[in-house]
Amino acid sequence: MSKPATIAPNTAADASLVTLPETGIHVDARGVSLAVLAVLASLYALSWAQAFVVPLLLGIIFSYTLNPLVAWLEAVRLPRNVATIVVMAGVIGALGLGTYSLRGQVQTIIEQLPEAAVKFTSGISRLQTSKGGNMQKVQSAATEVEKAANQAAAAPGVPRQPATHVIVDQPTFKLGSFLWQSSIGALGAISEAVMVAFLVFFLLLGGDTFKRKLVRLTGPSMAKRKITVQILDDINASLQKYMFMLLTTNLLVALLCWIAFSWLGLENAGAWAAVAGLLHLVPYLGPGVTAAATGMAMFMQTESFAASFLVAGASLTIATIVGTFVTTWMVGRIAHMNSAAVFISLLFWGWLWGIWGLLLAIPIIVIVKVVSQHVEQLHPLAELLGD
């Protein structure tokens, strides 16, 4: 008995009925464009409002730092306003006392600046005119090349080329203008310091007023209020730990520099050590300025490039060791952030606000890390910043 004939399936028709899943990635172009415009507008607003935002952030950070002292005085039965006045007077008095104790050495350094410039210039001249020196050889080679080029240009067979550019004399350096601009900058810095001091005073005087107001603004939901309180407490703890880290590392840099400068024979070692500890607040840039200044001071004292390089190298070595080991370890303990995120933050805020951006970069990134850990929509950012 024969088998029934089988009908071959219509593969072409079946293939036309198969629907494949879409592989294209849909991009919300309108949403992306609005996000880019919002980011650019925010950057412009931050740059434009630098004179307002920077003192505000400094005041908030200092108030968070000094608040435990005010709270401790309140615990011993002092009123809030009295405790605030005592703390602010103590801080300003300590800064004034430290400045007053180093006034003699600082005055000596300032008086030696003209002599330092003259000695440094003469040292460079001696280095250039030394017989058999590399700089002399390079200068002689450059002179010979220039002479050969002039002879080739003056040859009769070579046509002269018309002038294609005009040399314009650049304005010379004017010491009076520089001193005037420096004085204006110093007055501006003093006025900003006074504003920050008043802001810190009023923030400390207010206590937890703004904290309670922020909690109320989150709405009646108890869960949101708990998250807000936890975020504010974590920011408070992180900033206090960070400021304690700054105090510890800067005092360590100042102490080690004072020991090194005294051992190397640098005059006014205490003042230069205080400058090194203060400039260590500015990452990367501060240690470089300290090395250059101490190197010039040592050259003015000894007229020896070897001694000046030794002092500059000692200050850079101390700053590098403290910054690499102590600061990195303490920052990791405070916020658990990776070093690449911290460095990118320093680059960004330094580009946006200059030196003030370098000072505020780490506190800002710490605050961003704390907030992103508690907000579900920002968890990818917390993962990106984490170690």
N, C-alpha and C positions, 0 to 999 in steps of 0.2 A: 504494500500500500504506500502510495507516494505521499511525501510530506507536503503540507500546504505551503504555498509560495509566501515568502516574507517580503514585505514592502519596505524598501530602504527609506529611512527617514529623510525628510527634506532638510538637509543640514543648513542650506542657505536661509530657509524660512525660519528655522529654529535660532540661528545666529542673530537674525534681525530682531527676534523677540527678547534676547538677553540684554539686560541693562547693567552696565558696569558702574561701580561707585565712582563718584567724582574725585579726581586726584588733585585738582587745583586748590590753592590756598586763597581763601577770600580775605582781602585786606580792606579794612575800613579806611579808605583814603581820607575821608572827611575827618574822622576821629583822629587819625595820625597827624593830619595837618593842624588841627586845633591844638593837639598836645604840643607839637613843635612850636607853634606860635605862643602858647602859654609859657613854655620853658624860656623862650627868648625874651618875652615880656618880663618874666620873673628875674632873669639875669640883669636886664636893664634897670629894673626897679631896685635891685640890691646894689648895683653899682652907683646909681644916682642917689640913693638914700644912705650911702656909707656913713656920712657925718652923723646920722641919727641912729642907725642900726648898730654900729660898732660900740659907741658908749652904752647903749642899752644892753647889749649882750655882756659887755664887761661888768656893768653894774649888777646884772642878774647873777653872773658867775661869782663875783665877789660877795654878794649877799648870801648866796648858798654856802660859800666857804665860811663866812663869819657867823652864820646863824647858830651853829652849835655853841659858840661862846656866849652869845646872848641868851640862849635857852638855859645854859648852865647857870648864868647869873640870875635868871628868873627862878631857877630851882632853889636858890639860896635866899629867896624872898626879896629880890630887888624888882621894882616895877620895870615894865618893858622899856619905857622911854629912858629911864636912868641906865639900864643895862646897855642899851644901844649907844648912848653917849659915852659910857665908859669904854666900850669896845672900840668905837671909832676914834676916841681920843688916844687910846693905847696904841692902835695901829699907826695913826699919823705921828704920834710921839716917837714910836720905835723907828719909823722911817727917817724922821727928822734927826734923831739922835745918831743914827748910823751915818747919815750924810754929814752931820756936823763933826763927827769923829774923824772923818776922812778928808775934811776940807783942806787941810794943809798939804797933803799929798796930791790932791786934785789940783790945787792952785799951783804947785810946783810943776806938775805935768803941763798945765796950760801955759805957764811962763816959758817952758822949754820948747814949745812948738816951733817958733821961728828958727831957733838954733838947730832943731832937728831937721827942718827942711833944708837949711844950708848944708849941713853935714851930709845928708842923704844925697843931695845933688853933687857935692864934691866927690863922694864915694863912687857914684855912677860915672863921673867924668874920669876918675882914676882908673876905673875898671875898663873904660873904653880906650884909654890911651896907653894902657900897659903894653910893653913890648912883648911880642910873641903870643899875645892873648888871642883867644878864638874870635872875640868881637873885633879886634883890630884886623885879623885876617879877613873876616867877612866884609868889613868896611873897605879894605884895600881891594878885595875882589869886586865889590860893587863899583868902586871908583874906576877900575880898569874896564869893566863892562860898559859903564856910562861913556868913558872916553872912546872906546871902540865904536859905540853906537853913534856918537857925535861925528867921528871921522867918516863913518859910512854915509851919514846923512849929508855931509859936506862934499862928498865925491861929485865930480862934474857930470858923470854919466847918469846920475840918479836925479830925476826931476823932484822939485820940492812940492810937497803936498800942502794944499791950503789948510789954514787953521780950521779945525772942526769944533773947537770948544774954547770957552773963555774961562780963565782962572779967576775966581773971585776970592778976595782975601776974607778969611774967616775972622769974626770978631775975637779979639783977645780976651783972656780971662781977666775979670775985674774983681779984685779982692773986696772992694766996698760993696758991690752988688751981692757977692756971695755972703758976706757977713750980714747984710740987710735981710736977705732971704732966709738965712739961718735964724736970725732973731725973730722974724715973723713966724717961722715954723716952731720955734721954742715957745713963743707966746700962745700959739694955737694948741700946742701939746699941754701947756699948763692949764689953759681954759678947759680943755677936754678932761683933764685930770680932776679939776674942781667939779665939773658936771657929774663925772662918775662918782666922786665922793658923796655929793648930795643925793644922787640916785640910790647909792648903797644905803645911806642913812635912812631915807624914807622907806625903802623896801624892808630893811630890818625893823623899822618902827611899825610897819604894818603887820609884821608877823605872818600868820597863816591866812590873812584876809583874802589875798588873791587866790590862794589854793582853794579856799571854800567857795569863792565865786566861780572858779573854773569847774568845780565839781557840780555846782548848781546848774551851770550852763549845759552840762551834758544831758540834762533831762531828768524826768522822774524815775527812770529805770534804775533799779538798784544794781544790776549787773554792770551797766555802763559807768555808774559812779564808782564801783569797786575798781574797775579797770583804770579809770582816771586817777584815783588815789594811788594805785599801785605804780602807774607810770610816773607820777610826780615824785613818789618816794624813791623809786629807782633812779630817776634823774638826779635827785638830791644826793643820794649815796654815791653815785658815780662821779659827780662833779666834785664832791668833797674828797673822794679818794684821789681824783686826778690832781686837784690843787695840792694835796698833801704830797703827791709824787713830785710835782714841780718844786715844792719847797725843799724836799729831801735832795733831789738831784742837783738843784742849783747851789745849795749849801755845800754839797759834796764837791762839785766842780770848783767853787770858790776856795774851799779848804785845800784841795789838792793843788790848785794853781798857786796858792799862797806858799805852800811848801816848796813846789818846784821853782817858782820865781826867786824865792829867798835863797835856795840852794845854788841856783845859777848866777846869783849876784845882781839881779835886776833891782834897780832903785824903785822906791815906792811900790813894793811888792803887794802891800795890803790893798792899795787903791786899784792896782791892775787886777788883783784877784777878785775884788768886788765887781769890777767891770766885766770880768769873764763870767762870773755867776749871773749877773744881770742879763748880759747878752745871750746867755745860754737859753733864755726863754724863747728866743727866735730860732727855730730849727734850721740847721744847715747854714744859714746866713750869719747868725750871731757868732758861732765859733770861728768862721773865716775872718770876720771883722776883728775879733779879738786877736787872732794870730797875726794879722797885718799890723795892728796897732802896737802890740807888744814887741814884735820884731823891729819896728822902726824905733821904739823907745830903747831897745837894747843896742841898736846900731848907733844911735845918738850918744849913748853912754860909752861904748867901747870902740866905735868906728870899725867894727869887724863884722863882715857878712856872715862868717861862720857862727859867731855868737848869736847874731840876730836870728839866723835860721834855726839854731838850737832852741831858742826861747819860743819861737813861733811853732816849731814842731812839737815842743812839749805841751803847749796849750791845745793844739789840735789833737794830739794823742789822748790827753785827758778827756776832752770833750767827746772824742770818738768812743773811748772805752765806756764812759758813763752813759752816753746815748745808746750805744749798741747793746750793752748788757743790762744795766740797771733800768733805764727808761723803757726799753722794749719789754723786759720782763714785767715791770710794774703796769704798763699799759695793757699787756696781755691779761694780767690778773684783774684789772679793773673792768674792761669791757669785752674781753675775749674776741678781739678783732684781728684779722690778718694784716700783716705788714704792708701788703700791696694796697689794700683799701686805705690805710692810714697815709701812705705816701701819695696816692692819687688825690686824697682830700687836701693834703698840704699843697700840691701843685695847683689844684682848682682854686682854693680860697686865696692862695698867694697871688695867683694871676688876677683874681677879682678885686682883692682889697690890699694887696701888697704886704707890708710887714704885719699890719693888723690881721690880715687873713691868715698868715702863718701862725700868729699867736692864738687865733680862735678856731683854727681848723680842727684840732683834736677834740675840744669840747663840743663843737657842732656835730662832728661825726659820732661822738659818744651819745649825744641826745637823739640823733637819728636812729642809731642802733637800738636804744632803749625803747623808743616809740614803735619802731617796726617789729619788735619782738612781741608786743602786746596787741597790735592791730592785725587782724587776719589778712586783710588785703595787702599788707606790707611784709608778710612773711618771706616772699622771695628776696626782698631787699635785705632782710635780716640774715638770710642764708648767704647772700653774696658778701656781706660785710663780716660775717663770722669767721672764726679761725678754723 
